[in-house]
């Protein structure tokens, strides 16, 4: 059974429709996407998950294990290659399990 899309309005006044309980605004997500850095290489859900956890630099990412990162809502296996490359480019790795 498919849920019907509901009209939503974000705090900035953007109108959007979603069938889920997610309140993230697609327009705000596009406007807030960084132009550079490792966060710019990720999908909006993955980027939001990391920012919500305060992980905004490769050094902060390296303080976590792969398992901890994958446990975040919004992060999936498809995000891992970009995250691992970002760490590799800085000479870092994920924290050992």
N, C-alpha and C positions, 0 to 999 in steps of 0.2 A: 504494500500500500504506500503510495507516494503522498507526502504531506504537501499541502497547498502552501505556496509562497505567501509570506506576510509582508506587508509594507512596513518598513522601518525608517526612522530618521535618526541620524547620528547627532552628536553634540554640536557639530559644525553645520548642521542643517541639510546635509546630503540625504536624499531619499534613495533607498535601495530596497530590494526584495530578497528575502531568504526563506527557505523552507526549514532551516535548522534554528536552533536556539542561539546560534552565534550572532553576536551583535557587532562584529568588526565590519567597518564600512569599507567597501572596495575602493571608493574614491580617496578616502584618507590613507589607505594602505599604499596606493600609487603615489600620492603626494609626499608621503613620509619615507619612501624607499631611498636609501642612501645611494649616491651616485658611484661610490667607490668603496673598497674594503670588502672583507669577506661576507658581511651581512648583505651586501648588494647582490651576491651570487645566489642567495637562497630564496625560496618561495616565501610569500607573505606569512603563512602560518608558522613556518620554521623560524623566520626572523622574529616574529612576535614572541614565540616561545622563548627564544634566547634572551631577548631584551627584557621580557618579564622576569627572567631569572638573574638579570644583571650581567649577562654574558655578552659584552659588547667589544671585547678585544680577543685576539688569539691567545693571549696569556691567560685570560680568565677561562677560556675554553679548555686550555691545557690543564687547568686545575680540576677538571672533571673526567670521569671515566666514560668510555663509549656507552656503557650500559646506562649511566646516569643521563646522558644526553638523549639516548633513544627512548628513555622513559618519559621525556617531556611531551606533553600534548602538543602536536603540531610538527614534531620531528619524526621522520620515518627513515627507513633504509636508503631512500633516494637522496636524502640530504647528506649522508655520510661521506661520499666521495668529495664533495665540495668542502666539507669541514676538514677532512683529512688533508686535502691539498692546501687549504689555508694554513693549517698548522705546519705542514712540511715546508711551505714557502718561508716561514719564520724560524725554521729549525726546531720546531716543537713537536711533541706527540701528546696524545691523550694520557691522562694519569693511569697508572697501572691498576688493574682490577683488584 
